[in-house]
């Protein structure tokens, strides 16, 4: 994507957000409202005016116009530019350059108002999608700023935040983002303030995303506050908007000297705006989870020690399903660096993983526990409080309340020790020479994904001599969701680096049952994924290398990213989604849901079904050209899929084929160009070339044309197409879908009844494995059922019985004579029945009952491609082919202008679902279907669908379902 805004090249923070330009191809934050609670904003700024929304100004117990109060103010303008400076060819751009901005002068006008007004302004946050808070107070554990103390100002503010998280976005929750603060490594250390973000109450809240800052090289900014309450970190962007004119930081309208966690926070806010445009149904807890899962490693490498201004090393803490193991966390970075690409891609498909159910405040589970040790804290010793938990929660946040009395706070270290022995430091020798005689509530975000169950210990250690104290009581509040077996196995670009340290991450072993999902949408390289099956490991191959093995096919679902991907399901029920790119998705057995995005997709629900396509014919002819034979089923389907969606060209396939030993055996290892052309004519056309033709083709090879190109061109000559046409049609007849009618009619013709489902499947599988129809008919005719109806009759009587019992009528004399003559001439009765049951009259006579029978198996696969081109093959049973009108309300189809799709096997028992086409009734949709030779074509709203080898009369209103999408 080309960005013409001149300052964009100097906005270095965009280089650290993943492939954000790929995200901007589809999303800009449009329709997402972001409030900047700050010191006002220059609303007429050339880069802000287009996105400014004054209609959301606070107008409650006072009116706030959102403007700066003094000429020195400018902070809010710089913050706003990082979020949503417009893409307008002027200045720079914001992370979400299409989002709506509104200023709340919280640090100016509001602070001079009554306390009740300030709280009302905080509750006003519920009217926005996102609220950015690039401000804070000194993290000094002030007793009035403990959010756990009822009656403190921090508690009241925390309740206002809770109101916004509960009621904002129609109950999904306003996303609250706050700067961790800039006190680390400062002069405040002389006063015992070391930069622990736990010392400021708002940073500890589960409703707030606390953001740290890092520099252009990815290392922690020296000033950035730290702690186990950070969720994420972001670049401390410096190049942004400033107040127009002489006010603000600099003369002009821009600055290159902004920074701090005040800058990292709006960068994160912009990423979240992109996420919400991609998926407006995310709950605020979903947003937090996605940010944590998608975060990228930054600073020191995992498995090494601290570097630069880092406080400690990376830790592996919660969960077992993130990059093959536990999630990693760092006190300086939270779960890592915000990654716009990975976060938005996960947001897009999050509903697929979560069954469309948002994680909100109303669904959050809270379990509280307490202990009252009243233990002495002795010099150079520790006092513990241990609490055993059996809540069955997956942790999202933990509040730890510790009530301590001690005469010298700087002696103390406060830790939370997890059931598996990990030490979570909450405070480390802070507070200077002051004493402490109160409680404090810490917030812990780093345990996300860990089980709540087990013995938890709060340990207070006195690290020096001379002062003692007492640990009175401890409280633990666990927030999260109940444990379940439906796991999400996330893979990000950091997998290989993590797995190089912990090799066990290379095996995904899910043993708790449930329906599990491989979340690989953050990957941009080509993915080849097979889910495996019972006793057969699946394989995740990325960029040509095996990354991981999936034990015993225990993961049922998968979604991949922007590469050209190939996904293969298991024998069970799978949901498979391939992201942007040219993809092949194969379901296998079971009831599958297959989805494809991007440029081109081939979706095959049951392993085979790609017949009748131009690509299918080309692969058949290429096999005949190169090897002199028909392709095997697996090779034919695989090569057809790759050719149909553009993953390979015919010439590239030919280049692969001619390296095979089978080709060498047929054409020789080192033949001359002239000899090679001669062999092509002999093998492909069964004749020698004419002298002129030999000379022309040989000259092409002599002049640089590759042998692969020549093979591909010979394969597609009119002469070769004509020669192979009959064999091609016979090969296409092996399509498993075509066999459904054969088996059904066999039962009706021979036994005069509908098959049992088990018998139908057994005989269908026999034919699919290669048994000839006549062989199956002969076996049926040996049955007592058949002998009771037809046994002991003469040839003429046998024909009469066939007409009576199968077609329900007497034969015409000419027909009777013709069919009887065949038997008299030596044709077997099995051959006669096989031909008889495939007559157009019997096919038409049994069509309705076949439809009813197949629907009796129930709904099977669903196929949906939101891409420029697609080929869909449903397979044997009652499938749903789903189509979304390009440019309509579905976020994944909004960027499409046109879409051309092909359905290879529409049957009477299938369904066609049309989403967002604006039809009120099925008949309106049917008006857009037309017969085109052997095919049926639907065309409307930029969508063209070709149903191969389909009769328009088969498609009726009952087959069509309609869904309305928001514009």
Secondary structure, 3 states (H helix, E strand, C coil): CCCCCCCHHHCHHHHHCCCHHHHHCCCCCCCCEEEEECCCCCCCCCCCHHHECHHHCCECCCECCCCCCCCCCCHHHHHHHHHHCCCCCCCCCCCCCCCEEEEECCCCCHHHCCHHHHHHHHHHHHHCCEEEECCCCCCCCCHHHCCCCCCCHHHHHHHHHHHHHHHHHHHCCCEEEEECCCCCCCHHHHHCCCCEHHHCHHHHCCCEEEEEEECCCCCECCCCCECCCCCEEEECCCCEEEEEECCCCCCEEEECCCCCHHHHHHHHHHHHHHHHHHCCCCCHHHHHHHHHHHCECCCCCCCCCCCCCCCCCCEECCCCCECCECCEEECCCECCECCHHHHHHHHHHHHHHHCCCCCCHHHCEEEEEEECCCEEECCCCEEEEEEEECCCEEEEEEEEEEEEEECCHHHEEEEEECCCCCEEEEEECCCCCCCEEEEEEEEECCCCCCECCEEEEEEEEECCCCCCEEEEEEEEEEEEEECCCCCEEECCCCHHHHHHHCHHHHEECCCCCCCCEEEECCCCCCEEEECCECCECEEEEECCEEEEEEHHHCCCEEEECCCCCEEECCCCCCEEEECCCEEEEECCCCCCEEEEEEEEEEEECCCCCCCCCHHHHHHHHHHHHHHCCCCCHHHHHHHHHHHHCCCCCHHHHHHHHCCCHHHHHHHCCCCCHHHHHHHHHHHHHCCCCCHHHHHHHHHHHHCCCCHHHHHHHHHCCHHHHHHHHHHHHHHHCCCCCHHHHHHHHHHHHHHCCCCCHHHHHHHHHHHHCCCCHHHHHHHHHCCHHHHHHHCCCCHHHHHHHHHHHHHCCCCCHHHHHHHHHHHHCCCCHHHHHHHHCCCHHHHHHHHHHHHHHHHCCCEEEEEEEEEEEEEEECCCCEEEEEEECCCCCCCCCCCCCCEEEEECCCCCCCEEEEECCCCCCHHHHHCCEEEECCEEEEEECCEEEEECCCCHHHCCHHHEEEECCCC
